């Protein structure tokens, strides 16, 4: 066989799609797609966390359906998507870019590097996504307020503009430190956790790079992320939804929540787990499929 024939045979070999390299924005797109699937769960979680009295999930859902219909469960969807396209796109882009650089020689990224990279990526993404997160919380909480007290943002961009015009830039980043702190924990749980769990599963010899592995890894990563982020998530939601001047500091918010015991920091835990778990699963299932079908061929 001639050399040209050898080269022709090599170039005609099918590309292993499981080895496709993702582009920087894939994570943000996958997260936005996941948000469209899990938004009602996120809305219920936010409303439970901002309730002063105990309310059953079924009672809360029934109230929303009675007052606003099925679309009430999707109130604030545009803000949720906007948040993912800022917050998640930033953290995924940073994490994947650093990971690609550190593993360009074919080596495996150590777990401590995954955690450190995820932490920095999460902190940056949390800050960038704070304005959209603020609007997201407000729009989701609007449906439980009396109609004369609702902010009635038309969509995410209307909300961002009105906060900027009426409350100033500083208010747009209210709770940014809390959002960034939470983002560190959730990103470590999701991105570093997913990568490490997937690596361990495939290294066992019982799993391949397929839907079963993606589902198992993302489910475990979602569980880990929920445990790491619950206390911070409750404080972030409370601070973002509070009237200006309600809390003088993060400590004041923590003391207010802790009045009734440590369980206050885990208020809405089940909805948070139900929401974050499926969102993590959907994000990585979508992400892996996007990588396989639209990513760059391995070099």
C-alpha positions as CSV (number, residue, x, y, z in Angstrom):
1,X,0.0,0.0,0.0
2,X,1.4,3.5,-0.9
3,X,1.9,6.3,1.6
4,X,-1.0,8.3,0.0
5,X,-3.3,5.3,0.5
6,X,-2.2,5.1,4.1
7,X,-3.0,8.8,4.7
8,X,-6.3,8.4,2.9
9,X,-7.2,5.5,5.2
10,X,-6.3,7.5,8.3
11,X,-8.2,10.6,7.3
12,X,-11.3,8.6,6.4
13,X,-11.4,7.0,9.9
14,X,-14.6,8.0,11.8
15,X,-14.0,10.6,14.6
16,X,-14.9,9.4,18.1
17,X,-17.6,12.0,19.0
18,X,-17.1,11.3,22.7
19,X,-13.7,13.1,22.4
20,X,-15.1,16.3,20.9
21,X,-13.7,19.5,22.5
22,X,-16.4,21.9,23.7
23,X,-16.4,25.6,22.9
24,X,-16.4,28.2,25.7
25,X,-20.1,29.0,25.4
26,X,-21.4,25.5,25.4
27,X,-21.8,25.4,29.2
28,X,-23.9,28.6,29.2
29,X,-26.1,27.3,26.4
30,X,-26.6,24.0,28.1
31,X,-27.4,25.7,31.4
32,X,-30.0,28.0,29.8
33,X,-31.6,24.9,28.2
34,X,-31.7,23.2,31.6
35,X,-33.3,26.3,33.2
36,X,-36.2,26.1,30.8
37,X,-36.9,22.6,32.0
38,X,-36.5,23.3,35.8
39,X,-37.8,26.8,36.2
40,X,-41.0,25.9,38.0
41,X,-38.9,24.1,40.7
42,X,-36.6,27.1,41.1
43,X,-39.6,29.4,41.5
44,X,-41.1,27.2,44.2
45,X,-37.8,27.0,46.0
46,X,-37.4,30.8,46.0
47,X,-41.0,31.3,47.3
48,X,-40.5,28.8,50.1
49,X,-37.3,30.5,51.2
50,X,-38.9,34.0,51.3
51,X,-42.0,32.8,53.3
52,X,-42.2,33.9,56.9
53,X,-44.6,31.1,57.8
54,X,-44.5,27.4,57.1
55,X,-46.2,26.5,53.8
56,X,-46.6,23.1,52.2
57,X,-45.3,22.8,48.7
58,X,-48.7,21.5,47.5
59,X,-50.4,24.5,49.1
60,X,-48.0,26.9,47.5
61,X,-48.3,25.4,44.0
62,X,-52.1,25.4,44.3
63,X,-52.1,29.1,45.3
64,X,-49.9,29.9,42.3
65,X,-52.2,28.0,39.9
66,X,-55.3,29.5,41.3
67,X,-54.1,33.1,41.1
68,X,-52.0,33.1,38.0
69,X,-52.6,29.8,36.1
70,X,-50.0,27.4,34.7
71,X,-47.9,30.3,33.4
72,X,-47.5,31.5,37.0
73,X,-45.0,28.7,37.4
74,X,-42.9,30.2,34.6
75,X,-42.9,33.7,36.0
76,X,-39.4,35.2,35.6
77,X,-38.2,32.6,33.0
78,X,-36.5,35.3,30.9
79,X,-34.5,36.4,34.0
80,X,-33.6,32.8,34.7
81,X,-32.3,32.3,31.1
82,X,-30.5,35.7,31.3
83,X,-28.9,34.6,34.5
84,X,-27.6,31.3,33.0
85,X,-26.2,33.2,29.9
86,X,-24.2,35.4,32.2
87,X,-23.4,33.5,35.4
88,X,-23.1,29.9,34.0
89,X,-21.5,31.0,30.7
90,X,-18.8,32.8,32.6
91,X,-18.0,30.0,35.1
92,X,-18.1,27.2,32.4
93,X,-16.0,29.3,30.0
94,X,-13.3,29.9,32.6
95,X,-13.3,26.4,33.9
96,X,-13.2,24.7,30.5
97,X,-10.5,27.1,29.2
98,X,-8.2,26.5,32.1
99,X,-8.8,22.8,32.0
100,X,-8.0,22.7,28.3
101,X,-4.8,24.5,28.8
102,X,-3.7,22.3,31.8
103,X,-4.5,19.1,30.0
104,X,-3.2,20.0,26.5
105,X,-0.4,17.5,26.8
106,X,-2.9,14.7,27.4
107,X,-2.5,14.6,31.2
108,X,-5.3,14.3,33.7
109,X,-6.2,17.3,35.8
110,X,-5.6,16.6,39.5
111,X,-8.6,17.0,41.8
112,X,-7.2,19.9,43.7
113,X,-6.7,21.8,40.4
114,X,-10.3,21.1,39.5
115,X,-11.5,22.4,42.8
116,X,-9.3,25.6,42.7
117,X,-10.3,26.3,39.1
118,X,-14.0,25.7,39.8
119,X,-13.8,28.0,42.9
120,X,-12.3,30.9,40.9
121,X,-14.6,30.4,38.0
122,X,-17.6,30.2,40.3
123,X,-16.7,33.4,42.1
124,X,-16.3,35.3,38.9
125,X,-19.5,33.9,37.4
126,X,-21.4,34.7,40.6
127,X,-20.4,38.4,40.4
128,X,-21.1,38.7,36.7
129,X,-24.5,37.1,37.1
130,X,-25.7,39.0,40.2
131,X,-27.9,41.6,38.4
132,X,-29.7,38.9,36.4
133,X,-30.0,36.8,39.6
134,X,-31.5,39.8,41.5
135,X,-34.2,40.2,38.8
136,X,-34.7,36.4,38.7
137,X,-35.5,36.3,42.4
138,X,-37.8,39.4,42.3
139,X,-39.8,38.1,39.3
140,X,-40.2,34.7,40.8
141,X,-41.4,36.2,44.1
142,X,-43.8,38.6,42.4
143,X,-46.6,36.1,42.0
144,X,-47.1,35.6,45.8
145,X,-47.5,39.4,46.4
146,X,-50.8,41.2,46.2
147,X,-51.3,42.6,42.7
148,X,-50.9,46.2,43.9
149,X,-47.5,45.5,45.4
150,X,-46.0,43.6,42.5
151,X,-43.1,45.1,40.6
152,X,-44.5,43.7,37.3
153,X,-41.2,43.6,35.3
154,X,-42.2,42.8,31.7
155,X,-39.0,40.7,31.2
156,X,-35.4,40.5,32.4
157,X,-34.2,43.5,30.4
158,X,-37.1,45.6,31.7
159,X,-36.2,44.6,35.2
160,X,-32.5,45.4,34.8
161,X,-33.3,48.8,33.3
162,X,-35.8,49.7,36.1
163,X,-33.4,48.7,38.9
164,X,-30.6,50.7,37.2
165,X,-32.9,53.8,36.8
166,X,-34.8,53.6,40.1
167,X,-32.3,52.1,42.5
168,X,-28.9,52.6,40.9
169,X,-26.0,50.4,39.9
170,X,-25.1,49.6,43.5
171,X,-28.4,48.0,44.0
172,X,-28.0,45.9,40.9
173,X,-25.1,44.2,42.7
174,X,-26.8,43.8,46.0
175,X,-25.9,40.5,47.4
176,X,-23.0,40.1,45.0
177,X,-20.7,38.8,47.8
178,X,-23.3,36.2,48.8
179,X,-24.0,35.2,45.2
180,X,-20.3,34.8,44.5
181,X,-19.8,32.7,47.7
182,X,-22.7,30.5,46.7
183,X,-21.4,30.2,43.2
184,X,-18.0,29.0,44.5
185,X,-19.7,26.1,46.3
186,X,-22.1,25.2,43.6
187,X,-19.4,25.3,40.9
188,X,-17.1,23.1,43.0
189,X,-19.9,20.7,43.5
190,X,-21.1,20.7,39.9
191,X,-18.1,21.1,37.6
192,X,-15.2,19.8,39.7
193,X,-17.5,17.1,41.2
194,X,-18.9,16.0,37.8
195,X,-15.4,15.8,36.3
196,X,-14.0,13.8,39.2
197,X,-17.0,11.5,39.5
198,X,-17.0,10.8,35.8
199,X,-13.3,10.2,35.8
200,X,-13.6,7.7,38.6
201,X,-16.5,5.9,37.1
202,X,-14.8,5.5,33.7
203,X,-11.6,4.5,35.5
204,X,-13.4,1.6,37.2
205,X,-13.8,-0.1,33.8
206,X,-17.6,-0.6,34.3
207,X,-18.6,2.6,32.6
208,X,-18.1,4.2,29.2
209,X,-18.5,7.7,28.0
210,X,-22.3,7.4,27.4
211,X,-25.6,8.6,28.7
212,X,-25.6,6.2,31.6
213,X,-22.3,7.7,32.9
214,X,-23.4,11.2,32.2
215,X,-26.6,10.7,34.1
216,X,-24.9,9.0,37.1
217,X,-22.1,11.5,37.3
218,X,-24.5,14.6,37.1
219,X,-26.9,13.1,39.6
220,X,-24.1,12.7,42.2
221,X,-22.7,16.1,41.4
222,X,-26.1,17.7,41.9
223,X,-26.5,16.0,45.3
224,X,-23.0,17.3,46.3
225,X,-23.7,20.8,45.1
226,X,-27.0,21.0,47.0
227,X,-25.4,20.1,50.4
228,X,-22.6,22.6,49.8
229,X,-24.8,25.5,48.8
230,X,-28.1,25.4,50.9
231,X,-27.2,27.8,53.7
232,X,-25.7,30.4,51.4
233,X,-28.6,30.0,49.0
234,X,-31.1,30.8,51.7
235,X,-29.2,33.9,52.8
236,X,-28.6,35.1,49.2
237,X,-32.3,34.8,48.4
238,X,-33.4,36.6,51.6
239,X,-30.9,39.5,51.1
240,X,-31.9,40.0,47.4
241,X,-35.6,40.0,48.2
242,X,-35.4,42.3,51.2
243,X,-36.3,46.0,51.1
244,X,-33.3,48.3,51.1
245,X,-31.8,48.7,54.6
246,X,-33.4,45.6,56.0
247,X,-30.0,43.9,56.6
248,X,-26.9,46.0,57.5
249,X,-24.6,43.1,56.8
250,X,-24.4,39.4,56.0
251,X,-24.1,38.7,59.7
252,X,-27.4,40.5,60.4
253,X,-29.1,38.4,57.8
254,X,-27.6,35.2,59.2
255,X,-28.8,36.2,62.8
256,X,-32.3,36.8,61.5
257,X,-32.5,33.5,59.8
258,X,-31.0,31.7,62.7
259,X,-33.5,33.0,65.3
260,X,-35.5,29.8,65.0
261,X,-32.5,27.4,64.9
262,X,-30.1,26.1,62.3
263,X,-32.9,24.5,60.3
264,X,-33.7,28.0,59.1
265,X,-30.6,27.8,56.8
266,X,-32.0,24.7,55.2
267,X,-35.5,26.0,54.6
268,X,-36.7,24.7,51.3
269,X,-34.1,22.0,51.3
270,X,-36.2,19.5,49.5
271,X,-37.3,21.9,46.7
272,X,-33.7,23.1,46.4
273,X,-32.5,19.5,46.0
274,X,-35.3,18.7,43.6
275,X,-34.5,21.8,41.6
276,X,-30.6,21.7,41.6
277,X,-30.4,18.0,41.1
278,X,-32.5,17.9,37.8
279,X,-30.9,21.2,36.7
280,X,-27.4,19.7,37.1
281,X,-28.5,16.5,35.3
282,X,-30.1,18.4,32.4
283,X,-27.1,20.8,32.1
284,X,-24.5,18.0,31.8
285,X,-26.7,15.8,29.6
286,X,-27.3,18.7,27.2
287,X,-23.6,19.8,27.5
288,X,-22.3,16.3,26.6
289,X,-24.7,16.0,23.6
290,X,-23.7,19.5,22.4
291,X,-20.0,18.6,22.7
292,X,-20.5,15.4,20.8
293,X,-22.5,16.9,18.0
294,X,-21.1,20.5,17.7
295,X,-17.7,20.4,19.3
296,X,-14.3,20.6,17.6
297,X,-12.6,17.4,16.5
298,X,-9.7,16.4,18.8
299,X,-6.3,17.6,17.6
